[in-house]
């Protein structure tokens, strides 16, 4: 990236909360930069036990 980029929102952390936040913001038309220290794809599984409320939110995504 040689030229400066302009973003409306920078999210630090690409876990479940950061990824969902980025998705919601992108749907609002914002330019997003999502940064995480880990390399993707991860070998760690997040969300191996989901509450009913979490499942409902996943359906919204």
PDB file of N, H, CA, C and O in Angstrom:
ATOM      1  N   UNK A   1       0.853  -1.157   0.000  1.00  0.00           N
ATOM      2  CA  UNK A   1       0.000   0.000   0.000  1.00  0.00           C
ATOM      3  C   UNK A   1       0.906   1.229   0.000  1.00  0.00           C
ATOM      4  O   UNK A   1       1.437   1.607   1.044  1.00  0.00           O
ATOM      5  N   UNK A   2       1.084   1.848  -1.150  1.00  0.00           N
ATOM      6  H   UNK A   2       0.652   1.542  -1.998  1.00  0.00           H
ATOM      7  CA  UNK A   2       1.972   2.994  -1.252  1.00  0.00           C
ATOM      8  C   UNK A   2       1.258   4.317  -1.038  1.00  0.00           C
ATOM      9  O   UNK A   2       1.883   5.280  -0.595  1.00  0.00           O
ATOM     10  N   UNK A   3      -0.012   4.393  -1.333  1.00  0.00           N
ATOM     11  H   UNK A   3      -0.520   3.611  -1.693  1.00  0.00           H
ATOM     12  CA  UNK A   3      -0.775   5.617  -1.138  1.00  0.00           C
ATOM     13  C   UNK A   3      -1.561   5.533   0.163  1.00  0.00           C
ATOM     14  O   UNK A   3      -1.935   4.450   0.613  1.00  0.00           O
ATOM     15  N   UNK A   4      -1.801   6.689   0.755  1.00  0.00           N
ATOM     16  H   UNK A   4      -1.496   7.569   0.390  1.00  0.00           H
ATOM     17  CA  UNK A   4      -2.596   6.729   1.988  1.00  0.00           C
ATOM     18  C   UNK A   4      -4.032   6.330   1.682  1.00  0.00           C
ATOM     19  O   UNK A   4      -4.603   6.741   0.672  1.00  0.00           O
ATOM     20  N   UNK A   5      -4.595   5.540   2.552  1.00  0.00           N
ATOM     21  H   UNK A   5      -4.131   5.206   3.372  1.00  0.00           H
ATOM     22  CA  UNK A   5      -5.984   5.112   2.421  1.00  0.00           C
ATOM     23  C   UNK A   5      -6.830   5.883   3.427  1.00  0.00           C
ATOM     24  O   UNK A   5      -6.351   6.234   4.506  1.00  0.00           O
ATOM     25  N   UNK A   6      -8.055   6.140   3.085  1.00  0.00           N
ATOM     26  H   UNK A   6      -8.444   5.855   2.209  1.00  0.00           H
ATOM     27  CA  UNK A   6      -8.986   6.815   3.999  1.00  0.00           C
ATOM     28  C   UNK A   6     -10.056   5.825   4.434  1.00  0.00           C
ATOM     29  O   UNK A   6     -10.663   5.151   3.602  1.00  0.00           O
ATOM     30  N   UNK A   7     -10.285   5.742   5.737  1.00  0.00           N
ATOM     31  H   UNK A   7      -9.792   6.290   6.412  1.00  0.00           H
ATOM     32  CA  UNK A   7     -11.286   4.843   6.297  1.00  0.00           C
ATOM     33  C   UNK A   7     -12.214   5.622   7.211  1.00  0.00           C
ATOM     34  O   UNK A   7     -11.810   6.598   7.843  1.00  0.00           O
ATOM     35  N   UNK A   8     -13.450   5.185   7.274  1.00  0.00           N
ATOM     36  H   UNK A   8     -13.779   4.392   6.761  1.00  0.00           H
ATOM     37  CA  UNK A   8     -14.408   5.763   8.208  1.00  0.00           C
ATOM     38  C   UNK A   8     -14.273   5.134   9.587  1.00  0.00           C
ATOM     39  O   UNK A   8     -14.558   5.769  10.603  1.00  0.00           O
ATOM     40  N   UNK A   9     -13.834   3.872   9.609  1.00  0.00           N
ATOM     41  H   UNK A   9     -13.603   3.357   8.784  1.00  0.00           H
ATOM     42  CA  UNK A   9     -13.771   3.123  10.860  1.00  0.00           C
ATOM     43  C   UNK A   9     -12.624   2.132  10.801  1.00  0.00           C
ATOM     44  O   UNK A   9     -12.463   1.415   9.813  1.00  0.00           O
ATOM     45  N   UNK A  10     -11.826   2.092  11.859  1.00  0.00           N
ATOM     46  H   UNK A  10     -11.957   2.674  12.662  1.00  0.00           H
ATOM     47  CA  UNK A  10     -10.770   1.092  11.996  1.00  0.00           C
ATOM     48  C   UNK A  10     -11.130   0.234  13.197  1.00  0.00           C
ATOM     49  O   UNK A  10     -11.339   0.746  14.297  1.00  0.00           O
ATOM     50  N   UNK A  11     -11.199  -1.067  12.984  1.00  0.00           N
ATOM     51  H   UNK A  11     -11.029  -1.483  12.090  1.00  0.00           H
ATOM     52  CA  UNK A  11     -11.541  -2.011  14.045  1.00  0.00           C
ATOM     53  C   UNK A  11     -10.308  -2.848  14.339  1.00  0.00           C
ATOM     54  O   UNK A  11      -9.721  -3.446  13.437  1.00  0.00           O
ATOM     55  N   UNK A  12      -9.920  -2.887  15.604  1.00  0.00           N
ATOM     56  H   UNK A  12     -10.396  -2.401  16.337  1.00  0.00           H
ATOM     57  CA  UNK A  12      -8.769  -3.675  16.029  1.00  0.00           C
ATOM     58  C   UNK A  12      -9.290  -4.945  16.681  1.00  0.00           C
ATOM     59  O   UNK A  12      -9.953  -4.900  17.718  1.00  0.00           O
ATOM     60  N   UNK A  13      -8.985  -6.075  16.062  1.00  0.00           N
ATOM     61  H   UNK A  13      -8.447  -6.112  15.220  1.00  0.00           H
ATOM     62  CA  UNK A  13      -9.428  -7.374  16.565  1.00  0.00           C
ATOM     63  C   UNK A  13     -10.439  -8.000  15.629  1.00  0.00           C
ATOM     64  O   UNK A  13     -11.546  -7.488  15.467  1.00  0.00           O
ATOM     65  N   UNK A  14     -10.060  -9.101  15.015  1.00  0.00           N
ATOM     66  H   UNK A  14      -9.160  -9.517  15.147  1.00  0.00           H
ATOM     67  CA  UNK A  14     -10.920  -9.750  14.039  1.00  0.00           C
ATOM     68  C   UNK A  14     -11.661 -10.957  14.565  1.00  0.00           C
ATOM     69  O   UNK A  14     -12.032 -11.847  13.800  1.00  0.00           O
ATOM     70  N   UNK A  15     -11.878 -10.993  15.871  1.00  0.00           N
ATOM     71  H   UNK A  15     -11.575 -10.271  16.492  1.00  0.00           H
ATOM     72  CA  UNK A  15     -12.657 -12.084  16.451  1.00  0.00           C
ATOM     73  C   UNK A  15     -14.135 -11.910  16.135  1.00  0.00           C
ATOM     74  O   UNK A  15     -14.496 -11.100  15.282  1.00  0.00           O
ATOM     75  N   UNK A  16     -14.982 -12.657  16.810  1.00  0.00           N
ATOM     76  H   UNK A  16     -14.689 -13.315  17.503  1.00  0.00           H
ATOM     77  CA  UNK A  16     -16.416 -12.583  16.516  1.00  0.00           C
ATOM     78  C   UNK A  16     -16.995 -11.173  16.640  1.00  0.00           C
ATOM     79  O   UNK A  16     -17.762 -10.751  15.775  1.00  0.00           O
ATOM     80  N   UNK A  17     -16.647 -10.441  17.693  1.00  0.00           N
ATOM     81  H   UNK A  17     -16.024 -10.785  18.396  1.00  0.00           H
ATOM     82  CA  UNK A  17     -17.199  -9.092  17.877  1.00  0.00           C
ATOM     83  C   UNK A  17     -16.669  -8.124  16.828  1.00  0.00           C
ATOM     84  O   UNK A  17     -17.432  -7.340  16.263  1.00  0.00           O
ATOM     85  N   UNK A  18     -15.369  -8.173  16.564  1.00  0.00           N
ATOM     86  H   UNK A  18     -14.749  -8.810  17.022  1.00  0.00           H
ATOM     87  CA  UNK A  18     -14.788  -7.280  15.567  1.00  0.00           C
ATOM     88  C   UNK A  18     -15.305  -7.562  14.172  1.00  0.00           C
ATOM     89  O   UNK A  18     -15.605  -6.637  13.418  1.00  0.00           O
ATOM     90  N   UNK A  19     -15.411  -8.842  13.824  1.00  0.00           N
ATOM     91  H   UNK A  19     -15.167  -9.593  14.437  1.00  0.00           H
ATOM     92  CA  UNK A  19     -15.907  -9.212  12.497  1.00  0.00           C
ATOM     93  C   UNK A  19     -17.369  -8.812  12.321  1.00  0.00           C
ATOM     94  O   UNK A  19     -17.754  -8.311  11.264  1.00  0.00           O
ATOM     95  N   UNK A  20     -18.181  -9.031  13.347  1.00  0.00           N
ATOM     96  H   UNK A  20     -17.869  -9.438  14.205  1.00  0.00           H
ATOM     97  CA  UNK A  20     -19.593  -8.647  13.260  1.00  0.00           C
ATOM     98  C   UNK A  20     -19.737  -7.133  13.183  1.00  0.00           C
ATOM     99  O   UNK A  20     -20.571  -6.625  12.434  1.00  0.00           O
ATOM    100  N   UNK A  21     -18.927  -6.410  13.953  1.00  0.00           N
ATOM    101  H   UNK A  21     -18.249  -6.823  14.561  1.00  0.00           H
ATOM    102  CA  UNK A  21     -18.962  -4.946  13.902  1.00  0.00           C
ATOM    103  C   UNK A  21     -18.585  -4.443  12.520  1.00  0.00           C
ATOM    104  O   UNK A  21     -19.214  -3.524  11.996  1.00  0.00           O
ATOM    105  N   UNK A  22     -17.563  -5.041  11.931  1.00  0.00           N
ATOM    106  H   UNK A  22     -17.053  -5.788  12.357  1.00  0.00           H
ATOM    107  CA  UNK A  22     -17.143  -4.645  10.585  1.00  0.00           C
ATOM    108  C   UNK A  22     -18.244  -4.919   9.569  1.00  0.00           C
ATOM    109  O   UNK A  22     -18.483  -4.106   8.676  1.00  0.00           O
ATOM    110  N   UNK A  23     -18.905  -6.041   9.698  1.00  0.00           N
ATOM    111  H   UNK A  23     -18.712  -6.702  10.424  1.00  0.00           H
ATOM    112  CA  UNK A  23     -19.983  -6.390   8.776  1.00  0.00           C
ATOM    113  C   UNK A  23     -21.133  -5.392   8.874  1.00  0.00           C
ATOM    114  O   UNK A  23     -21.632  -4.913   7.856  1.00  0.00           O
ATOM    115  N   UNK A  24     -21.551  -5.083  10.091  1.00  0.00           N
ATOM    116  H   UNK A  24     -21.146  -5.473  10.918  1.00  0.00           H
ATOM    117  CA  UNK A  24     -22.636  -4.113  10.280  1.00  0.00           C
ATOM    118  C   UNK A  24     -22.249  -2.742   9.733  1.00  0.00           C
ATOM    119  O   UNK A  24     -23.052  -2.091   9.064  1.00  0.00           O
ATOM    120  N   UNK A  25     -21.024  -2.302  10.015  1.00  0.00           N
ATOM    121  H   UNK A  25     -20.372  -2.830  10.558  1.00  0.00           H
ATOM    122  CA  UNK A  25     -20.577  -0.987   9.541  1.00  0.00           C
ATOM    123  C   UNK A  25     -20.491  -0.955   8.018  1.00  0.00           C
ATOM    124  O   UNK A  25     -20.860   0.043   7.399  1.00  0.00           O
ATOM    125  N   UNK A  26     -20.012  -2.028   7.414  1.00  0.00           N
ATOM    126  H   UNK A  26     -19.713  -2.839   7.916  1.00  0.00           H
ATOM    127  CA  UNK A  26     -19.927  -2.104   5.953  1.00  0.00           C
ATOM    128  C   UNK A  26     -21.313  -2.027   5.333  1.00  0.00           C
ATOM    129  O   UNK A  26     -21.496  -1.392   4.294  1.00  0.00           O
ATOM    130  N   UNK A  27     -22.276  -2.660   5.956  1.00  0.00           N
ATOM    131  H   UNK A  27     -22.127  -3.176   6.800  1.00  0.00           H
ATOM    132  CA  UNK A  27     -23.653  -2.602   5.446  1.00  0.00           C
ATOM    133  C   UNK A  27     -24.231  -1.192   5.536  1.00  0.00           C
ATOM    134  O   UNK A  27     -25.186  -0.862   4.833  1.00  0.00           O
ATOM    135  N   UNK A  28     -23.651  -0.366   6.400  1.00  0.00           N
ATOM    136  H   UNK A  28     -22.875  -0.634   6.971  1.00  0.00           H
ATOM    137  CA  UNK A  28     -24.073   1.032   6.502  1.00  0.00           C
ATOM    138  C   UNK A  28     -23.321   1.914   5.501  1.00  0.00           C
ATOM    139  O   UNK A  28     -23.526   3.127   5.459  1.00  0.00           O
ATOM    140  N   UNK A  29     -22.462   1.305   4.707  1.00  0.00           N
ATOM    141  H   UNK A  29     -22.295   0.320   4.741  1.00  0.00           H
ATOM    142  CA  UNK A  29     -21.735   2.037   3.677  1.00  0.00           C
ATOM    143  C   UNK A  29     -20.416   2.641   4.129  1.00  0.00           C
ATOM    144  O   UNK A  29     -19.846   3.469   3.419  1.00  0.00           O
ATOM    145  N   UNK A  30     -19.921   2.244   5.294  1.00  0.00           N
ATOM    146  H   UNK A  30     -20.385   1.571   5.870  1.00  0.00           H
ATOM    147  CA  UNK A  30     -18.657   2.787   5.789  1.00  0.00           C
ATOM    148  C   UNK A  30     -17.472   2.051   5.177  1.00  0.00           C
ATOM    149  O   UNK A  30     -17.556   0.864   4.862  1.00  0.00           O
ATOM    150  N   UNK A  31     -16.366   2.777   5.015  1.00  0.00           N
ATOM    151  H   UNK A  31     -16.298   3.741   5.271  1.00  0.00           H
ATOM    152  CA  UNK A  31     -15.107   2.160   4.566  1.00  0.00           C
ATOM    153  C   UNK A  31     -14.395   1.642   5.810  1.00  0.00           C
ATOM    154  O   UNK A  31     -14.071   2.414   6.713  1.00  0.00           O
ATOM    155  N   UNK A  32     -14.151   0.336   5.856  1.00  0.00           N
ATOM    156  H   UNK A  32     -14.414  -0.291   5.123  1.00  0.00           H
ATOM    157  CA  UNK A  32     -13.668  -0.334   7.060  1.00  0.00           C
ATOM    158  C   UNK A  32     -12.248  -0.844   6.869  1.00  0.00           C
ATOM    159  O   UNK A  32     -11.886  -1.338   5.801  1.00  0.00           O
ATOM    160  N   UNK A  33     -11.451  -0.715   7.923  1.00  0.00           N
ATOM    161  H   UNK A  33     -11.745  -0.314   8.791  1.00  0.00           H
ATOM    162  CA  UNK A  33     -10.172  -1.403   8.011  1.00  0.00           C
ATOM    163  C   UNK A  33     -10.239  -2.273   9.258  1.00  0.00           C
ATOM    164  O   UNK A  33     -10.396  -1.763  10.367  1.00  0.00           O
ATOM    165  N   UNK A  34     -10.123  -3.573   9.079  1.00  0.00           N
ATOM    166  H   UNK A  34      -9.996  -3.987   8.177  1.00  0.00           H
ATOM    167  CA  UNK A  34     -10.155  -4.531  10.183  1.00  0.00           C
ATOM    168  C   UNK A  34      -8.754  -5.108  10.325  1.00  0.00           C
ATOM    169  O   UNK A  34      -8.245  -5.737   9.397  1.00  0.00           O
ATOM    170  N   UNK A  35      -8.129  -4.899  11.479  1.00  0.00           N
ATOM    171  H   UNK A  35      -8.543  -4.388  12.232  1.00  0.00           H
ATOM    172  CA  UNK A  35      -6.769  -5.391  11.706  1.00  0.00           C
ATOM    173  C   UNK A  35      -6.763  -6.366  12.874  1.00  0.00           C
ATOM    174  O   UNK A  35      -7.510  -6.215  13.841  1.00  0.00           O
ATOM    175  N   UNK A  36      -5.905  -7.364  12.761  1.00  0.00           N
ATOM    176  H   UNK A  36      -5.298  -7.487  11.976  1.00  0.00           H
ATOM    177  CA  UNK A  36      -5.775  -8.366  13.810  1.00  0.00           C
ATOM    178  C   UNK A  36      -4.337  -8.850  13.809  1.00  0.00           C
ATOM    179  O   UNK A  36      -3.712  -8.921  12.751  1.00  0.00           O
ATOM    180  N   UNK A  37      -3.803  -9.181  14.969  1.00  0.00           N
ATOM    181  H   UNK A  37      -4.311  -9.123  15.829  1.00  0.00           H
ATOM    182  CA  UNK A  37      -2.420  -9.644  15.040  1.00  0.00           C
ATOM    183  C   UNK A  37      -2.252 -11.065  14.510  1.00  0.00           C
ATOM    184  O   UNK A  37      -1.150 -11.457  14.129  1.00  0.00           O
ATOM    185  N   UNK A  38      -3.325 -11.832  14.485  1.00  0.00           N
ATOM    186  H   UNK A  38      -4.221 -11.513  14.795  1.00  0.00           H
ATOM    187  CA  UNK A  38      -3.257 -13.227  14.030  1.00  0.00           C
ATOM    188  C   UNK A  38      -3.339 -13.310  12.513  1.00  0.00           C
ATOM    189  O   UNK A  38      -3.869 -12.412  11.858  1.00  0.00           O
ATOM    190  N   UNK A  39      -2.820 -14.373  11.975  1.00  0.00           N
ATOM    191  H   UNK A  39      -2.390 -15.102  12.507  1.00  0.00           H
ATOM    192  CA  UNK A  39      -2.941 -14.640  10.542  1.00  0.00           C
ATOM    193  C   UNK A  39      -4.229 -15.403  10.310  1.00  0.00           C
ATOM    194  O   UNK A  39      -4.673 -16.163  11.171  1.00  0.00           O
ATOM    195  N   UNK A  40      -4.816 -15.205   9.167  1.00  0.00           N
ATOM    196  H   UNK A  40      -4.455 -14.589   8.468  1.00  0.00           H
ATOM    197  CA  UNK A  40      -6.075 -15.863   8.837  1.00  0.00           C
ATOM    198  C   UNK A  40      -5.863 -16.824   7.686  1.00  0.00           C
ATOM    199  O   UNK A  40      -5.013 -16.550   6.839  1.00  0.00           O
ATOM    200  N   UNK A  41      -6.573 -17.919   7.601  1.00  0.00           N
ATOM    201  H   UNK A  41      -7.264 -18.141   8.289  1.00  0.00           H
ATOM    202  CA  UNK A  41      -7.568 -18.351   8.579  1.00  0.00           C
ATOM    203  C   UNK A  41      -6.900 -18.851   9.856  1.00  0.00           C
ATOM    204  O   UNK A  41      -5.771 -19.342   9.843  1.00  0.00           O
ATOM    205  N   UNK A  42      -7.622 -18.714  10.939  1.00  0.00           N
ATOM    206  H   UNK A  42      -8.539 -18.316  10.949  1.00  0.00           H
ATOM    207  CA  UNK A  42      -7.122 -19.168  12.235  1.00  0.00           C
ATOM    208  C   UNK A  42      -7.398 -20.652  12.411  1.00  0.00           C
ATOM    209  O   UNK A  42      -8.319 -21.203  11.807  1.00  0.00           O
ATOM    210  N   UNK A  43      -6.588 -21.289  13.247  1.00  0.00           N
ATOM    211  H   UNK A  43      -5.840 -20.841  13.738  1.00  0.00           H
ATOM    212  CA  UNK A  43      -6.876 -22.684  13.586  1.00  0.00           C
ATOM    213  C   UNK A  43      -7.711 -22.763  14.859  1.00  0.00           C
ATOM    214  O   UNK A  43      -8.154 -23.844  15.245  1.00  0.00           O
ATOM    215  N   UNK A  44      -7.926 -21.625  15.512  1.00  0.00           N
ATOM    216  H   UNK A  44      -7.565 -20.747  15.199  1.00  0.00           H
ATOM    217  CA  UNK A  44      -8.730 -21.569  16.736  1.00  0.00           C
ATOM    218  C   UNK A  44     -10.197 -21.385  16.368  1.00  0.00           C
ATOM    219  O   UNK A  44     -10.540 -20.533  15.548  1.00  0.00           O
ATOM    220  N   UNK A  45     -11.038 -22.176  16.969  1.00  0.00           N
ATOM    221  H   UNK A  45     -10.759 -22.868  17.635  1.00  0.00           H
ATOM    222  CA  UNK A  45     -12.472 -22.047  16.740  1.00  0.00           C
ATOM    223  C   UNK A  45     -13.056 -21.189  17.850  1.00  0.00           C
ATOM    224  O   UNK A  45     -12.921 -21.511  19.030  1.00  0.00           O
ATOM    225  N   UNK A  46     -13.695 -20.115  17.474  1.00  0.00           N
ATOM    226  H   UNK A  46     -13.806 -19.854  16.515  1.00  0.00           H
ATOM    227  CA  UNK A  46     -14.369 -19.250  18.444  1.00  0.00           C
ATOM    228  C   UNK A  46     -15.865 -19.509  18.356  1.00  0.00           C
ATOM    229  O   UNK A  46     -16.399 -19.747  17.273  1.00  0.00           O
ATOM    230  N   UNK A  47     -16.518 -19.464  19.467  1.00  0.00           N
ATOM    231  H   UNK A  47     -16.084 -19.271  20.347  1.00  0.00           H
ATOM    232  CA  UNK A  47     -17.966 -19.636  19.460  1.00  0.00           C
ATOM    233  C   UNK A  47     -18.396 -21.085  19.416  1.00  0.00           C
ATOM    234  O   UNK A  47     -19.362 -21.422  18.732  1.00  0.00           O
ATOM    235  N   UNK A  48     -17.689 -21.959  20.141  1.00  0.00           N
ATOM    236  H   UNK A  48     -16.904 -21.685  20.697  1.00  0.00           H
ATOM    237  CA  UNK A  48     -18.062 -23.367  20.113  1.00  0.00           C
ATOM    238  C   UNK A  48     -19.305 -23.653  20.947  1.00  0.00           C
ATOM    239  O   UNK A  48     -19.852 -24.754  20.879  1.00  0.00           O
ATOM    240  N   UNK A  49     -19.757 -22.683  21.731  1.00  0.00           N
ATOM    241  H   UNK A  49     -19.313 -21.788  21.786  1.00  0.00           H
ATOM    242  CA  UNK A  49     -21.016 -22.797  22.463  1.00  0.00           C
ATOM    243  C   UNK A  49     -21.748 -21.470  22.308  1.00  0.00           C
ATOM    244  O   UNK A  49     -21.277 -20.442  22.793  1.00  0.00           O
ATOM    245  N   UNK A  50     -22.884 -21.486  21.643  1.00  0.00           N
ATOM    246  H   UNK A  50     -23.267 -22.321  21.249  1.00  0.00           H
ATOM    247  CA  UNK A  50     -23.612 -20.259  21.353  1.00  0.00           C
ATOM    248  C   UNK A  50     -24.941 -20.231  22.087  1.00  0.00           C
ATOM    249  O   UNK A  50     -25.674 -21.220  22.118  1.00  0.00           O
ATOM    250  N   UNK A  51     -25.235 -19.081  22.675  1.00  0.00           N
ATOM    251  H   UNK A  51     -24.639 -18.278  22.649  1.00  0.00           H
ATOM    252  CA  UNK A  51     -26.529 -18.911  23.332  1.00  0.00           C
ATOM    253  C   UNK A  51     -27.606 -18.701  22.271  1.00  0.00           C
ATOM    254  O   UNK A  51     -27.300 -18.461  21.103  1.00  0.00           O
ATOM    255  N   UNK A  52     -28.847 -18.792  22.679  1.00  0.00           N
ATOM    256  H   UNK A  52     -29.096 -18.987  23.628  1.00  0.00           H
ATOM    257  CA  UNK A  52     -29.951 -18.556  21.751  1.00  0.00           C
ATOM    258  C   UNK A  52     -29.902 -17.164  21.151  1.00  0.00           C
ATOM    259  O   UNK A  52     -30.201 -16.980  19.971  1.00  0.00           O
ATOM    260  N   UNK A  53     -29.522 -16.176  21.967  1.00  0.00           N
ATOM    261  H   UNK A  53     -29.279 -16.326  22.925  1.00  0.00           H
ATOM    262  CA  UNK A  53     -29.411 -14.800  21.476  1.00  0.00           C
ATOM    263  C   UNK A  53     -28.307 -14.690  20.420  1.00  0.00           C
ATOM    264  O   UNK A  53     -28.474 -13.993  19.419  1.00  0.00           O
ATOM    265  N   UNK A  54     -27.187 -15.374  20.639  1.00  0.00           N
ATOM    266  H   UNK A  54     -27.051 -15.941  21.451  1.00  0.00           H
ATOM    267  CA  UNK A  54     -26.090 -15.346  19.672  1.00  0.00           C
ATOM    268  C   UNK A  54     -26.510 -15.988  18.353  1.00  0.00           C
ATOM    269  O   UNK A  54     -26.156 -15.492  17.284  1.00  0.00           O
ATOM    270  N   UNK A  55     -27.249 -17.067  18.419  1.00  0.00           N
ATOM    271  H   UNK A  55     -27.537 -17.470  19.288  1.00  0.00           H
ATOM    272  CA  UNK A  55     -27.732 -17.727  17.202  1.00  0.00           C
ATOM    273  C   UNK A  55     -28.663 -16.796  16.431  1.00  0.00           C
ATOM    274  O   UNK A  55     -28.604 -16.740  15.203  1.00  0.00           O
ATOM    275  N   UNK A  56     -29.514 -16.074  17.133  1.00  0.00           N
ATOM    276  H   UNK A  56     -29.562 -16.120  18.131  1.00  0.00           H
ATOM    277  CA  UNK A  56     -30.414 -15.121  16.472  1.00  0.00           C
ATOM    278  C   UNK A  56     -29.623 -14.029  15.765  1.00  0.00           C
ATOM    279  O   UNK A  56     -29.974 -13.628  14.656  1.00  0.00           O
ATOM    280  N   UNK A  57     -28.559 -13.546  16.399  1.00  0.00           N
ATOM    281  H   UNK A  57     -28.274 -13.871  17.300  1.00  0.00           H
ATOM    282  CA  UNK A  57     -27.719 -12.522  15.775  1.00  0.00           C
ATOM    283  C   UNK A  57     -27.020 -13.084  14.548  1.00  0.00           C
ATOM    284  O   UNK A  57     -26.895 -12.390  13.539  1.00  0.00           O
ATOM    285  N   UNK A  58     -26.564 -14.323  14.614  1.00  0.00           N
ATOM    286  H   UNK A  58     -26.666 -14.887  15.433  1.00  0.00           H
ATOM    287  CA  UNK A  58     -25.928 -14.948  13.445  1.00  0.00           C
ATOM    288  C   UNK A  58     -26.892 -15.035  12.269  1.00  0.00           C
ATOM    289  O   UNK A  58     -26.487 -14.858  11.120  1.00  0.00           O
ATOM    290  N   UNK A  59     -28.149 -15.304  12.546  1.00  0.00           N
ATOM    291  H   UNK A  59     -28.478 -15.447  13.480  1.00  0.00           H
ATOM    292  CA  UNK A  59     -29.145 -15.351  11.471  1.00  0.00           C
ATOM    293  C   UNK A  59     -29.319 -13.983  10.826  1.00  0.00           C
ATOM    294  O   UNK A  59     -29.589 -13.895   9.629  1.00  0.00           O
ATOM    295  N   UNK A  60     -29.166 -12.899  11.616  1.00  0.00           N
ATOM    296  H   UNK A  60     -28.947 -12.970  12.589  1.00  0.00           H
ATOM    297  CA  UNK A  60     -29.258 -11.543  11.073  1.00  0.00           C
ATOM    298  C   UNK A  60     -28.107 -11.238  10.129  1.00  0.00           C
ATOM    299  O   UNK A  60     -28.268 -10.482   9.170  1.00  0.00           O
ATOM    300  N   UNK A  61     -26.931 -11.830  10.399  1.00  0.00           N
ATOM    301  H   UNK A  61     -26.800 -12.443  11.178  1.00  0.00           H
ATOM    302  CA  UNK A  61     -25.758 -11.566   9.573  1.00  0.00           C
ATOM    303  C   UNK A  61     -25.953 -12.156   8.201  1.00  0.00           C
ATOM    304  O   UNK A  61     -25.072 -12.042   7.349  1.00  0.00           O
TER     305      UNK A  61
END
